[in-house]
Amino acid sequence: MEKKIFLDIACFRRLYHNESMIEQVYSSKFSSRIAIDVLAERSLLTISHNQIYMHDLIQEMGCEIVRQENEEPGGRSRLCLRNDIFHVFTKNTGTEAIEGILLHLYELEEADWNLDAFSKMCELRLLYIHNLRLSVGPKFLPNALRFLSWSWYPSKSLPPCFQPDELTELSLVHSNIDHLWNGKKCLGNLKSINLSYSINLTRTPDFTDIPNLEKLVLEGCTNLVEVHPSIALLLRLRIWNLRNCKSIKSLPSEVHMEFLEEFDVIGCSKLKMIPKFMQKTKRLSKLSLSGTAVEKLPSIEHLSESLVELDLSGVVRREQPYSLFLQRVLSSSGLFPRKSPHPLIPVLASLKHFSSLNELNLNDCNLCEGEIPNDIGSLSSLERLELGGNNFVTLPASIHLLSKLTFIDVENCKRLQQFPALPATDKLEVRAKNCTSLQVFPDPSDVSRCRLWDFVLDCSNCFSCQDSSYFIYSVLKGLEVLSLSLSLSLS
């Protein structure tokens, strides 16, 4: 096994950058680990921070060993040179000797291949094709495949007879796929499916017999309508990415995914409901819902210790059918009810317990005065706070307690009149562009007392000329900084 792994790393260096790839292609994790250690002891490779490195001269030696296997490229165990691969598939000279093929083109090319060559490659374990557009897809793919990555895959589905029992990763980015297969396929070793930007994809497969799937990426599949309900059975799923799947309207009502870490439905503009994450889901660190039509958020309080990034920008906006002036007149006369509570209020109220939250995005949520919790300063790990495009007049004073904050965005908050004291951090960027009602910024003397090494302020189209000049002068006079960037509109 040591020789196989050595030649794989030498010929397919682009893929074998860490140990996990070796474990994917070789069935025995224990044996592959021993083989890697043996190669390292012989100084044929080095391992640092789980990354595998091989000296250029040693790599060339490995490639030369493969070239010496057979004068005919189709008789060699590994193919990684463009001309050799094109020769095999245009002349149909593939044999059972081929175990791996890697073709990485830096620009998209078109070609006419005889894909019947696959029928002779019964030992093919690894197939990687990038940036090749073919007019006809394969009628056959070897069942021995453990790793399959083929961008611009030409067929509408995988071959019906394809049953790769040992397959661990399937990637068909920018493919012509409209469905992977019909019915169920038993793929117990499959851990990753990536069909990103396959714009003809309309439905996902039945996941019932893919119990160990850990990663599902369908980003940019704009015509995907149906997500099979069996997705709720994927208890080992870690990454669930449906970003910009603009045609999806529904997902399962609840999931019990214990290992789920990332859930991304940004840009799913027709999605009105996301699943309820049950109590088993305690590892979710990234929840991204921006640009969806979600009307009500499920409780996420049990994620307080795991959630690191929360993006709710543009989510569950409260409608404003009348102008604010008309609303005030009608409300004061009793002819129009006062505004109902914002649908985000229950979620925002629970955020004080989220000790691990690093990024919070509430841009364009139509939040009004008093709807940002006063205790937001209790988010002890918060580094990025985005509140742009909202309707509040002031910000909670507790913001100055955010000791790790490095970025705050209130752009286009046109009713914001007063800015609270800033946190005492080493680095801070404040974006307050187009806050046209802003009258009170933190006292420059307060800013000067902060231990800011890098202070960036963009308040274009905010202050009057007199206010901005005084603020700049006071900050420059009292603040010792290595980098000070002020962007102001003095018109």
C-alpha positions in Angstrom: 0.0 0.0 0.0 2.9 2.4 0.7 3.9 2.3 -3.0 0.3 3.0 -4.2 -0.1 6.0 -1.8 3.3 7.3 -2.7 2.5 7.2 -6.5 -0.9 8.8 -5.8 0.5 11.7 -4.0 3.2 12.2 -6.6 0.8 12.1 -9.6 -2.2 13.7 -8.0 -0.6 16.2 -5.7 -3.4 18.7 -6.3 -5.8 16.4 -4.5 -3.6 14.8 -1.9 -3.0 17.8 0.3 -4.1 16.2 3.5 -4.6 12.8 5.1 -8.4 12.8 4.8 -8.1 12.4 1.0 -6.0 9.3 1.4 -8.6 7.8 3.8 -11.3 8.5 1.2 -9.5 6.6 -1.6 -8.3 3.7 0.5 -10.8 1.7 2.4 -8.8 1.0 5.5 -8.1 4.1 7.6 -5.8 2.2 9.9 -3.7 0.8 7.0 -3.4 4.1 5.2 -2.3 5.8 8.4 0.5 3.2 8.8 1.5 3.6 5.2 1.8 7.4 5.5 3.9 7.0 8.6 6.3 4.6 6.8 6.6 7.1 3.9 7.4 9.9 6.3 10.0 7.8 8.1 11.7 7.2 4.7 11.6 11.0 4.0 9.5 10.5 0.9 7.0 13.0 2.3 6.5 15.3 5.3 3.4 15.9 7.4 2.7 19.2 9.2 -0.6 20.3 10.7 -2.3 17.5 8.9 -1.0 18.8 5.6 1.1 16.5 3.3 4.1 17.9 1.5 6.4 16.3 -1.1 9.7 17.7 -2.5 9.5 18.5 -6.2 12.4 16.1 -7.0 10.7 13.2 -5.2 7.4 14.0 -6.9 9.1 13.9 -10.3 10.7 10.6 -9.4 7.2 9.2 -8.6 5.8 10.4 -11.9 8.7 8.9 -13.8 8.1 5.5 -12.1 4.5 5.7 -13.5 5.8 6.7 -17.0 8.1 3.7 -17.0 5.2 1.3 -16.4 4.1 1.3 -20.1 5.0 3.1 -23.3 1.3 3.3 -24.0 -0.5 5.8 -21.6 -3.5 3.5 -21.4 -1.3 0.8 -19.8 -0.2 3.0 -16.9 -1.7 3.0 -13.4 -2.1 6.8 -13.2 -2.8 9.5 -15.8 -2.2 13.2 -15.0 -0.9 14.8 -18.2 -3.4 16.4 -20.6 -2.0 14.8 -23.8 -1.9 11.3 -22.3 -5.5 11.6 -21.1 -6.8 13.0 -24.4 -4.9 10.2 -26.2 -6.6 7.4 -24.1 -10.1 8.8 -24.6 -9.8 9.7 -28.3 -8.1 6.5 -29.2 -10.1 4.4 -26.8 -7.0 2.8 -25.3 -8.0 2.5 -21.7 -7.1 -0.7 -19.8 -7.7 -2.3 -16.4 -4.3 -1.0 -15.4 -5.6 2.5 -14.9 -6.4 3.3 -11.2 -6.5 7.1 -11.3 -7.1 10.0 -13.7 -6.6 13.7 -13.0 -7.3 16.3 -15.6 -7.2 19.9 -14.4 -7.6 22.5 -17.2 -7.2 26.1 -16.4 -9.7 27.3 -19.0 -12.8 25.6 -20.2 -12.2 23.4 -23.3 -14.5 21.4 -25.6 -13.6 17.9 -26.8 -15.0 14.8 -28.5 -14.1 11.8 -26.5 -14.9 8.1 -26.9 -16.2 7.5 -23.4 -16.5 3.7 -24.1 -12.9 3.7 -22.8 -14.4 3.7 -19.3 -15.7 0.2 -19.9 -12.2 -1.2 -19.8 -11.1 0.7 -16.6 -12.6 -1.7 -14.1 -9.9 -0.8 -11.4 -10.4 3.0 -11.7 -10.6 4.4 -8.1 -10.2 8.1 -8.7 -11.6 10.3 -11.5 -11.1 14.0 -11.5 -12.0 16.1 -14.6 -12.1 19.9 -14.4 -13.1 22.4 -17.1 -13.9 20.0 -19.9 -17.1 20.3 -21.9 -18.1 17.1 -23.7 -21.1 16.8 -26.0 -22.0 13.2 -24.9 -21.9 11.7 -21.5 -20.7 8.2 -20.4 -23.0 5.2 -20.7 -20.7 3.4 -18.2 -18.6 4.4 -15.2 -16.5 1.9 -13.2 -18.1 0.7 -10.0 -14.7 0.7 -8.3 -14.7 4.5 -8.1 -14.2 5.9 -4.6 -13.7 9.5 -5.6 -15.6 11.1 -8.5 -15.2 14.8 -9.3 -16.3 16.0 -12.8 -17.2 19.6 -13.5 -19.4 20.2 -16.5 -20.5 16.6 -16.4 -22.5 16.3 -19.7 -25.3 13.8 -19.0 -28.7 14.4 -17.3 -28.1 11.6 -14.8 -25.4 9.1 -13.8 -25.5 5.8 -15.8 -28.3 3.5 -14.5 -25.9 0.6 -14.0 -23.5 2.7 -11.9 -23.3 1.2 -8.4 -20.1 2.5 -6.7 -20.4 0.8 -3.4 -17.1 2.3 -2.1 -17.8 5.9 -3.4 -16.9 8.5 -0.7 -17.2 11.8 -2.6 -19.3 12.8 -5.5 -18.8 16.3 -7.1 -20.5 17.3 -10.3 -20.3 21.1 -10.2 -21.7 23.1 -13.2 -23.1 19.8 -14.5 -26.0 19.1 -16.9 -27.6 16.8 -14.3 -31.3 17.2 -13.8 -31.4 14.3 -11.3 -28.7 11.9 -10.1 -30.6 8.7 -10.3 -34.1 7.2 -10.0 -35.3 5.4 -6.9 -32.8 4.5 -4.2 -29.1 3.7 -4.3 -27.3 2.0 -1.4 -24.2 4.1 -1.0 -23.2 3.5 2.6 -19.7 5.0 2.2 -20.7 8.3 0.5 -19.9 11.3 2.7 -20.1 14.2 0.3 -22.3 15.3 -2.6 -21.7 18.6 -4.4 -23.8 19.6 -7.3 -23.3 23.3 -7.1 -24.4 25.5 -10.1 -26.1 22.5 -11.8 -28.9 24.8 -13.1 -30.9 21.9 -14.6 -31.2 20.0 -11.4 -34.8 19.8 -10.4 -34.8 17.2 -7.6 -32.5 15.6 -5.2 -32.1 11.8 -4.8 -33.8 9.7 -2.2 -31.3 9.8 0.7 -32.7 6.8 2.6 -29.7 4.5 1.8 -27.0 7.2 2.1 -27.0 7.2 5.9 -23.4 8.5 6.4 -23.6 11.6 4.2 -21.9 14.5 6.0 -21.8 17.2 3.3 -24.6 18.3 0.9 -23.8 21.3 -1.3 -26.4 22.4 -3.8 -25.5 26.1 -4.1 -26.7 27.9 -7.2 -29.1 25.1 -8.3 -31.6 27.7 -9.3 -34.2 25.2 -10.7 -34.1 22.8 -7.8 -37.7 22.5 -6.6 -37.9 19.2 -4.7 -35.7 18.3 -1.8 -36.6 14.7 -0.9 -38.1 14.4 2.6 -35.6 11.7 3.4 -33.0 14.4 3.9 -34.4 14.6 7.5 -32.9 11.1 8.0 -29.3 12.2 7.5 -28.3 12.2 11.1 -24.6 12.6 10.3 -25.0 15.6 8.1 -22.6 18.4 9.0 -22.9 20.9 6.1 -26.3 21.6 4.5 -25.9 24.3 1.8 -28.8 25.4 -0.4 -27.6 28.9 -1.0 -29.4 30.7 -4.0 -31.7 27.7 -4.7 -34.3 30.2 -5.7 -37.1 27.7 -6.6 -37.2 25.8 -3.3 -40.4 26.4 -1.4 -40.3 23.9 1.4 -38.1 21.8 3.6 -38.9 19.1 6.2 -40.7 20.6 9.3 -38.1 19.3 11.7 -34.7 17.6 11.8 -32.8 15.7 14.4 -29.3 16.2 13.0 -26.9 15.8 15.9 -23.8 16.7 13.9 -25.1 19.6 11.8 -22.6 22.6 11.8 -23.7 24.8 8.9 -27.2 25.5 7.5 -27.2 28.0 4.6 -30.3 29.0 2.6 -29.2 32.5 1.7 -31.1 33.7 -1.4 -33.8 31.0 -1.3 -36.3 33.7 -2.0 -39.4 31.4 -2.0 -38.6 29.5 1.2 -41.1 30.5 3.8 -40.2 28.0 6.5 -37.0 26.4 7.8 -36.9 23.2 9.7 -37.1 23.2 13.5 -33.8 22.2 14.9 -34.6 19.7 17.6 -32.7 19.3 20.9 -30.2 16.9 19.4 -28.9 19.6 17.1 -26.3 21.3 19.5 -23.3 21.8 17.2 -24.8 24.3 14.7 -22.3 27.1 14.4 -23.4 28.9 11.2 -27.1 29.8 10.5 -27.5 31.8 7.3 -31.1 32.9 6.3 -30.5 36.1 4.4 -32.8 36.8 1.5 -35.4 34.2 2.3 -39.1 34.6 2.7 -39.1 33.0 6.1 -42.1 34.3 8.1 -41.4 32.8 11.5 -38.2 31.5 13.0 -38.1 28.4 15.2 -36.6 28.6 18.6 -32.8 28.5 18.6 -32.1 29.0 22.3 -30.6 25.5 22.6 -27.9 26.6 20.2 -26.6 29.3 22.6 -23.3 27.5 23.2 -22.5 26.5 19.6 -23.7 29.4 17.3 -20.9 31.5 15.9 -22.4 33.2 12.9 -26.1 34.3 12.6 -27.2 36.0 9.4 -30.9 37.2 9.4 -30.5 40.1 7.0 -33.7 40.9 5.2 -35.6 38.1 7.0 -39.2 38.3 8.3 -39.5 42.0 7.5 -42.5 43.7 8.9 -44.6 45.1 6.1 -45.1 48.9 5.9 -48.1 49.4 3.6 -48.4 53.1 4.5 -46.0 56.0 4.9 -44.7 56.6 8.4 -46.5 60.0 8.5 -49.8 58.4 7.6 -49.3 55.6 10.1 -48.7 58.1 12.9 -51.8 60.1 11.9 -54.0 57.1 11.8 -52.6 55.6 14.9 -53.1 58.8 17.0 -56.7 59.0 15.7 -57.5 55.4 16.6 -58.2 54.6 13.0 -55.1 52.4 12.5 -53.7 49.9 15.0 -50.2 50.4 16.3 -47.5 48.3 14.8 -47.4 44.7 15.8 -44.3 43.2 17.5 -41.5 42.4 15.1 -41.4 38.6 14.4 -37.7 38.7 15.2 -38.2 39.9 18.8 -38.3 36.4 20.4 -35.0 35.5 18.7 -33.3 38.7 19.6 -34.4 38.5 23.2 -32.7 35.1 23.5 -29.4 36.3 22.0 -28.0 37.4 25.4 -27.3 33.8 26.2 -25.2 33.2 23.0 -21.7 33.4 24.5 -20.0 32.1 21.3 -21.7 34.4 18.8 -19.0 36.0 16.6 -21.0 37.6 13.8 -24.5 39.0 13.8 -26.1 40.3 10.7 -29.5 42.1 11.1 -29.3 44.4 8.0 -32.6 45.4 6.4 -34.8 43.8 9.0 -37.0 46.9 9.5 -36.1 47.1 13.2 -37.5 50.1 14.9 -36.6 52.0 18.1 -36.3 49.7 21.1 -36.3 46.5 19.2 -32.6 45.8 19.5 -32.2 44.3 23.0 -30.7 46.6 25.6 -28.5 43.7 26.8 -26.8 43.2 23.4 -23.6 44.1 25.2 -23.6 40.7 26.9 -22.5 39.1 23.6 -19.0 38.7 24.9 -17.5 37.1 21.7 -19.1 39.4 19.2 -16.7 40.8 16.6 -19.0 41.8 13.7 -22.3 43.6 14.2 -24.3 44.6 11.0 -27.4 46.7 11.6 -27.7 48.7 8.3 -30.9 49.7 6.7 -33.0 49.7 9.9 -35.3 52.3 11.5 -34.1 52.8 15.0 -33.3 56.3 16.4 -30.7 55.2 19.0 -28.5 52.2 19.7 -28.3 50.4 23.1 -25.7 52.0 25.4 -24.5 48.5 26.2 -22.7 48.3 22.8 -19.6 49.8 24.5 -19.3 46.5 26.5 -18.6 44.5 23.3 -14.9 44.2 24.1 -14.1 42.1 21.0 -16.0 44.2 18.5 -13.9 45.1 15.4 -16.7 46.0 12.9 -20.1 47.8 13.3 -22.3 48.7 10.3 -25.3 51.1 10.5 -25.2 52.3 6.9 -28.5 53.7 5.6 -30.1 53.9 9.1 -31.6 57.2 8.1 -33.4 57.8 11.4 -30.4 57.1 13.6 -29.8 60.3 15.6 -27.4 59.2 18.3 -24.4 56.9 18.5 -23.5 55.3 21.8 -20.0 55.2 23.4 -17.6 52.9 21.5 -16.1 49.7 22.9 -12.4 50.0 24.0 -10.9 47.7 21.4 -7.5 47.6 19.6 -9.2 47.8 16.2 -12.5 49.1 15.1 -14.2 49.9 11.8 -17.5 52.0 11.9 -19.6 52.3 8.8 -22.3 54.9 9.2 -22.7 56.1 5.6 -26.0 57.8 4.8 -27.1 58.1 8.4 -28.7 61.5 7.5 -30.3 62.1 10.8 -27.2 61.5 12.9 -26.7 64.3 15.4 -24.6 62.9 18.2 -21.5 60.8 17.7 -19.4 59.5 20.7 -17.5 62.3 22.4 -14.1 62.4 20.7 -12.5 62.4 24.2 -14.1 59.0 24.8 -12.7 57.7 21.5 -9.3 59.0 22.4 -9.3 57.0 25.6 -9.9 53.8 23.8 -6.9 51.6 23.1 -7.5 51.8 19.3 -4.5 51.0 17.1 -6.6 51.0 13.9 -9.7 53.1 13.7 -11.7 53.3 10.5 -14.7 55.6 10.3 -17.0 56.0 7.2 -19.7 58.5 8.0 -20.2 60.0 4.5 -23.3 62.1 4.2 -23.9 62.2 7.9 -22.5 65.2 9.8 -22.8 68.9 9.0 -19.5 70.4 7.9 -19.0 72.0 11.3 -19.7 68.9 13.3 -17.4 66.7 11.1 -14.5 69.1 11.2 -14.7 69.3 15.0 -14.8 65.5 15.3 -11.8 65.0 13.0 -9.8 67.6 14.8 -10.6 66.3 18.3 -9.9 62.6 17.4 -6.6 63.4 15.6 -5.5 65.6 18.6 -6.2 63.0 21.3 -5.9 59.6 19.6 -2.6 57.9 19.2 -3.2 55.5 16.3 -1.1 53.6 13.8 -3.8 53.8 11.1 -6.7 56.3 11.1 -9.1 56.4 8.1 -12.0 58.8 8.1 -14.3 59.0 5.1 -16.6 62.0 5.3 -19.0 63.9 3.1 -18.8 67.6 4.0 -21.3 68.8 1.5 
